[in-house]
Amino acid sequence: MSTSSQESIASVMSRGGRPANSRREIKIIDTTLRDGHQSLWATRMRTDHIVSMADDFDKVGFEQVDLVAPIQFDVAVRYLKEDPWERVRLAHRNAPNSKFRALIRSRNIAAFDFLADDVIIAWVESLYANGFRVIGSFDGLNDVDNIVPGLIRAKELGASTFGAVSFSESPLHTDELFVSKAIELIEKADVDAIMLKDAGGLLTPDRVRTLVPALKDVIGERSLEVHTHSLTGLAPLVCLEAVELGADALHLSISPLAAGNGQPSVQSVVRDLRTLGYVVNIDDERIETISKKIVQIAEAEDKPLGVPIEYNGLHYMHQTPGGMLSNFRSQLETAGLADRYDELLVEVARVREELAYPIMITPFAQFVGTQAVMNVMSGERYSVVPNEIKKYALGYYGKLLGPIDPGLREKIIANGASDIALEPAPIPSMLPDLRRRHPTESIDVLLLRAMFAGTQVDEMQRTVAGGGNPEEIPRPVLSLVKALHGMSETGTHTLNAGDLRITLNKGEEAHVA
């Protein structure tokens, strides 16, 4: 057992011997196929990866398996050139006993701007039609009205629903606020579960000790799920504390697609839970099989593995997701301002405070980060205002948690694009026009077109029809080509596989036919 695990258990046990909740069953919601690779592989897990592990997932015994959020559709269409709906269907077909779940992001799904109501409702209906029986939603401002219609429709269809209370740290994000949002989700949408969603990895054991009991007091018999990230090194202990205080389910990922920017690992947390006397009914051998397959994929395709992160108190100041930090460095280096990185992080914290503390998750993390970069690079704060910041200040994305200083709000409005109306107009229905322009396409494809502009969906379809994205050729194939190349000093070697023919002439470039 690791030192950190021993310390975690010791902390829980020190409050009076065996926990009062011992022998209670704790449910595990696996995040490997969704947030695990989203956090560590930039969402680059392909459909063939998922299918190769589906049978093992089907036999592990997870309460639910998290499969998609909007970013999985985004990356599949724009980068992997895969049909994301086909991925969903194949996952359900190859793991028929698994209860896959889908997460919806507010009223913008995979876009930044809000989409029409007919698209939101149709999205929920397509999720259900393609197999999902657990559907939930979150809003980055915790504006429950943005997500209620979709949750109600999911429940009407027969799905189990969950509503996310998105966690953040600020003077405005009090336990009372989060409790009120949980009550609102129950009263307006009758959700079946409440998900405490800590995308920034900001929860601490101290905060859990007040927040989890407060939520449990108001949600009745509904399940309380805890979702956090390992960005500060505290996440495993946060999970243990949450369970001790009444949490019913934990979001965990199979190592090595765990830790780092991702969730705590199934293996470590489940081991600690059992040591404390809790019951966790999952198949450890199957998990080990999946873990080995993940290692094989990572080694063959040069993908990173999750590594535990040391505690980092600075994270609580800027609260910026890990992926954005690397983008910040790149932007500053391009502008010749690499030495101002620390200044930028301070500016991020300042902008967030001035904008009434939006939670640093998509899309608001991007909004705040972009404005901070503009402020640092331009030399005059808010002299350049992105469209999204002006729309945010005007309430286009929902109700703000607090007021923006009137002087700053006036500056944002004045320096933002003049064609952005001071009041957001109702969004007209989108599907009738899409159906008129693409009369033969399914609703699944039309929904992709509603979110991805230009020719992105067409390019994805052409790539799928052509046999796949050549930039995503599995590394084992590349390794085989290299092995052929190294078989002799000179000569020609040919590899035939179906319609594929690869001819290697030593000292010359490979010819692929």
N, C-alpha and C positions, 0 to 999 in steps of 0.2 A: 504494500500500500504506500502511495506517495505521501510525502510530508504534508502537502497541502490538503490531501484527503483526511489524514489523521487530525490536522488542526481543525478542519471543518466539523468532523464528527465530535471532536473534543468540545468544540464550542457549543454544539447542540446539547450534548450529554451533560455539560457542566451546569445546566439549569435544573438539575434535580433527578439524576438517574435516567432510567429508560423513559423515552418520550411518552406522553399521555396518548398519543395517536398511534402507538405501535400496533402492528398487525392490520392497520387500515390499508386497503389496496390503493396504489397510486397509478394512475393511467399515464402512459407515455404517448405523446403526439410527436411522431418523427418528422424532422425537418430536412433530412439529408437531400431529398430529391427536389427541394425548393430553396429554402434559405441557406442550406449548407453550401451548395455550390454557388449560390448567389453571393455569399459573403466571401468565399475563398477562391472560386474559379471564375469570378466575374460573370456568373450565370451561363457558363459555357458547357454545362453538361448536355450532351446530345441525346436524342431520342434512343439511339442504339445503346447508349450507356444504361439508360433507364430500363429498357426492355431486358438487357442482359442480367439485371438484378431483380426484376419484377417477381419472379417465382419465389426467391428467398424472402423478399419483403412480404409476400402474401402469407408466409408461414411463420413470421416472427411473433405476431400477436400484438402489434401496436394498436392502441385504441383508434387512432387515425393516422393517415400518412399525408402530410402537407405536400401538394404537388405543384400548384401554380398560384402565382400572383400576377399582376399585369406585366411585370418585367420579364417573366418567362415568355410571354407572347412577343414582347418587344424584341428581345434578343433573338428569338427563334426566327422571326420574320426578317429583321434588318441585318443580322450578322451571320447566324448559322444557316439561313436560307432554308429552314425547315417549316413544315406546316404544323403550327402548335396545336391545332385541333386534332390532327392525326396522332400527335404525341399523347394527347389526353385519351383518345380512344384506344390506342395500343396499350397504355398503362392499365386501363380498366380491363381490357381483354386478357392481358397476361397476368393480372393479379385480381381475379374476380372476387376474392374474399376480403380484399382490403377496402377500407372506408377512406377513399381519397377526399381531400378537402381543397377548396378554392378560396382565395382571399381577393376581395375587390377593394380598389382604392377609390374611395369617395365617389364623386361624380365625373372624374376625369379618366378613370381606369388607367390606360397606358399613355394618355396624353397629358399635357400640362394644363390646357384650358378645359373647362367643363364641357361635357358632351350633352346632347339632347336627352330628354327623359326617355324617349322611345328607344334610344341606343342602350341606356342603362338597363331598362327592363328586358330588352331582347338579349342583352349580355347574360343576365341571370338565367333566362330561359334556355339559352344555348349551353351554359354550364350544366344545367340540370339535364338537358337532352343528351349531352355527351357523357353522362354518367355520374356527375357529382351529386352526392346526397348530403354533403356538409358544405355550407356556403356561408361566408362571413364577410364583414366589411370593416374598414377603418377610415377615419378622416383625420388629417394632420392637424386640424384646428380643434378636434373633438367637437365639431359642429354636427350633432347627431341628426339634425334634419337633412343633412346631405346624404345620409346613408339609409335612412328609414325606408324609403320606397322600395329599394332593392331587397332589403331584408324581408319586408312584408311579402314581396312577390315570391321570394325563395321559399318562405314558409307556406304560402298558398299552394305551391307546386308539390310540397311534401318533404322538402329538405329540412334537416336540422340546421339551425342558424346560430352563429355567434357574433357578438358585437365587440369590437375592440375599444378599450379605454387606453388611449395612447399616452404613455408616460413621458414626462420630462421634468427637469429641475429648473425652477425659477420661482420668484416670489408669487407668481400667479398660479402655479401648478401645485395646489395644496391637496391634502387628502380629501378635504371637503369637495373640491372641484371634481376629483375623480369619482367619488361616491355619487355625486349628483349626476354625472354622466352615465354611470352604470344604471341608476334608477331610471333615467330618461330612456336608455336603450330597452329596458324591460317594459316600461309603461307604453312607449310608442311603437315598439317592434316585437315585443314578446319573445326576445331571443332566448335560445335554450342554454346558452353559455356566455360567460363574460371572459374575454381574453385581456389580461393585463399585458399590454404590448410595449416592451421596453426596447425599441429598435436601436437606441443609442447606447445601450449597455450601462445605464446610469443608476440603476437600482443598487442600493446598498442593504446589508442586513438590517441596519438601524431603520431605514425607511420601510422595509418590508414589515417590520414588527408593528408598525402603526397602520400601514395601508392595507395589508392583506386581511387582518381582522375586521377593519372598517368595511371593506368590500363584502366579506362573507356575511356580515351582519345584515346587509340589505338585499342580497341576491337570492336568499331562500335556499331551495334545494337545487338551484342551478349550479352547474359546474364552474369553478374558477380555474382558468388556465393561466399559467405564467410563462411568458415568452421574453427572454432576455438575450443579451449578447456578451461575449467574453472580453470586451474591449478594455476593461480595467482590471481583469484578473479576479473579480469578485463573484462572477456569475455562478460557479458551482455552489458556493456557500449561500448565495441568494436563493437558489433553488431549494436547498435543504431547509433553510429558515422558512421559506414560503410553505413548504409541505408541513412543517412542524406547526405552523400557525393556521393550517386548514386548507391550503390549496389542494385541488383535486387532481390536476393534470399538469405535467411539465412538457415544454417543448425542448426536445433534445435532438442532437444529430450524431450519426455514427462516426466515430473517429476512424480515419484521420480527416474527415470533412467536418471537423468540430474544433472548438477553441479558436484562438486568434480573433478574427472578426466575426466568427460564427457563434453558434450556440454551444453550451457545454456538451460534453460527450455523453452518449447513452451509457457507454461502458462504465465510466467512472462514477457518474451520479447514481446509476442504478445499483452499483456495488455498495455505495455509501448508504443508500436508502435501505437496502437489505440488511446491512450491518446494524442499522438503527432499529430494525424490526419491522419495517414496512414490507408489504407484499407487492411485488412487481412481476406480473405474469407475462414475461417475454422470453423468447428462446435465445439464449446466449450463443449457442453454436451457430445459429443462422446469422446472428449479428456478426460473428467473427468471419463467417463466409463472405458477407457483404463487405466487411472491412478490408479483407484481402483483395476483393475485386476492385475496390476503390484505389488501393495501393497500386495494383497492376495498371489501372487506367492512368493514374498520375505518373507512374514511372515511364509508361510507354509514350505519353503525350506531353511530358515535361510540365505537368501541372503541380502547383504547390500543395503541401500538406499542412494541416492546421497545427500551429505551435502555440502553447500557452503564453500569454502576455503578462508581463509584470505590471503591478499596480501603477497607474498613471493618473495622478491627481489633476494634471493640466487638462485632461479630457473634460472634466466637469466645467471648465471655463468656457471652451469654445463648442463642445458637444458635437463636433463635426464628424460625420461618418468616415471611416478609414479610407475608403476609395477616393473620397473628395480631397483628402490631404495630399495624396500623390498628384492629383490634378493641379492643386494650388502650386506646388513646387514647379511643375512643368510650365505653367502659365507665367510665373515670375521669372523663371530662367529664360524663357523665350523673350520676355520684355527686358532682360538684363537687370532684373531686380531680385535676384536670388537671395541677396543678403537681407531682404525685408520680409522673410518668411514668418519670423516670430511676430513682427509688427502686424502681418496679415491675420494671424490667429487672434491677436488682441482686437483687431478691427472686426472680425467675425462676431466676437462676443459683444462688442459695442453695438453693431448693427442689429443683432438679434434683440438686444434690450430695447433699442429705440423703436423697433417694429412690434413691440408688445409680446415678445418671447414666443415666436412660432416654434413648434417642435422641429428639431433638425432631422427631419425625415423627408423623403421625396413627396412633393416637389419643393417644399419650403427650405430644405437645406441647400438646394441649388440656387434658390432665389437669394437667400441671405449671403451665400458664398460669392455669388456673382457680383452683388452690390459691394461687398467688402473688397473684392479684387478691383472693381472700378474705382472705389474710393482711394485705394492705395496707389493705383497706377496713374490716376488723373491728377492727383495732388490736391484736389478740392472735393470734399465729401459731398456726395449726391449731386454733383454737377452733371453726371451722366447717370440716368435712371433707366434700367431695363423695363420693358413693357410689363413684365410679370410683377415687378415691385409696385408699379403704379396701380395695376389691377388689384394686387393684394391690399394696398392701402385703401382702395375704394370699395372693398368688400366683394370683389368678384368671386373669391374662393370660399366665402362664408364669413361668419361672424368672428371678429377678432376677440381675443380674451381680454384685451384692455385697450385704452385709447392710445393713439400716437400723438406725440406733441403737435399742437396745431401748426406751429411754425415749420416743423419738419414736414408735416403732411402737405402743407402748402407748397413747399419746395419740391417735394416728390411729384406733385401734380403738375407744377409749372415746368419741370425739366423732363417729365415723361413725354411720351408720344402724344401729339395733339389730337390724334384721331381716336384716342381711347375715351369713350363717353364717361361722364362723371357718375352715371348710374348704369349698372349692368342691365342690358335689355334681355327679355326672355329669349331663350335659345329655341329657334324653330326646329321642328322635327327633321331628322336627317334621313331616315330610312326610305321615305317615298322617292326622293331624288336619287338615292343610291340604287333603288330597284329599277327606276326608269333608265339609268345609265348602264346598269349591269343586269338585264332582265333574266339571264340564265343562271346567275350565280346563287349559291346557297346563302342562307342567313349568316352562317359562320364566316364566310368570306366577306360578305357585306360589312359585318362588324369589324373585321380587320381593316377594311378600307375606310371605315369611319374614324379610325385612329391613326393610320399610317398614310401620310400624304404622298402625293406623286406616284411614282412607279414601284414603290417598295414591295407592295403585295404582288404585282405582276412579276417582278424579278424573283421573288420567292417561288412563285408558281412555276416559272420557267426552269429554275434550278431544280426543283423537285421533279418536274417532268423529265429533266435531262439526267437524272440519276444522282443528284446530290451536289453539294458544294465542294469543288476541288480543293479549296483552302482548308477544308476540314477532313482531309484524308487521314484516317487513323495512323498514328505513328508506327504501329507494328508493320504496316505496308512499307513505310519509309525505311524502317530498320531492315526489312527483307531486301529492299533495293540496295542498300548500303552493303549488306552481306554479299550479295551477288557481285557487286563492284569490287569487293576485296578478295574474291576467290583466286584471282591470278593477276600476274603483272600485265599481261596483254590478252587480247582476244575479245570475242563477242559472247554475251550471255543473253538468253531470252527467257522471259517469264510470261506464261500464258495463264489467264484466269477468266474463263468465259469469253466475253467480248473484249476484255482488256489484254493488250499485248505490249510488254515493255521490253525493249531491246537496248542493251548496254554495250557500248564499244569503249573499251578501256582507253582512257585519256580523252574521250569525247563526252559531250553532254548526252544524257539519256533521251531516247526518243519514245514517246508514248503514243500509241495508236488506239 
